[in-house]
Amino acid sequence: MSSESHFVELISSNNSNSAFPFPERDVLSLGIKGYLKLKDQGKLPEGKPLTIIDFSIPSSEKRMWIIDMEDGRIIHHGHVSHGRNSGDLLAKNFSNTNSSYMSSLGFYLTAETYQGKHGYSLRLDGLEKGFNDNARDRAIVIHGADYAREDFIRQTGRLGRSLGCPALPNEIAGDIIDLIKERSLLFIYGKDDNYLNQSQILNA
């Protein structure tokens, strides 16, 4: 069994995950593939979780998973917003450009926390040239927002949208940031052939 298959099996067979829907197997496999490659390169510290955001799922549904890579346990499954110019209910358009107000795909390392206009926030460093390596310059960060809460879905049928940041419900954002800060891996997936065919991490 390959290392990738081992982790997929570890996650799917962990009994504590029975309460959660799993990420699509293809998306999960891609996230694990990147995780293993970057771990082999010494870029990931031991014991850090893997976060997967699947932007092929509408924002009215939970589409963010945090996975403990030691035992395959799903630690969190919840809502996350996409950028306003990426689409309404579904994120379909992605960009690495300043002021595009779109989300960016690919692998990121979480970095340091800070207090900003959205309160406690987490900086991200994009690892993929041409796809998300402008994340820090664009101030693409993880932060809390009222528009990322389930109440907003009940009112409008979808989450509100950010300026490109993966925004989380305000009441849990701080706990999630503390869980994934300081060099854990984040993978943002979307149905985008250009990214899937050109990513140097996925196609090495």
MOSUL-V632067 format. One line per field, one symbol per residue. phi: phi as a letter, one per 20 degrees, with the letter a starting at -180 (. if undefined). Layout:
BEGIN
phi: ???
END
This chain:
BEGIN
phi: .fgffgfffgffefffefedfefggffgffffgfgfffffemedffmefddcddeeefffdfbccddfefcmfeebcbebedffeeqefdedccbdegmfldfdeoecdfceeaecfdnfccfcdfddgndbfegffelecebebffeefgfffecnbffceepefedggfdgfffgffdfmmeeddddbfbfgffedgfffdf
END
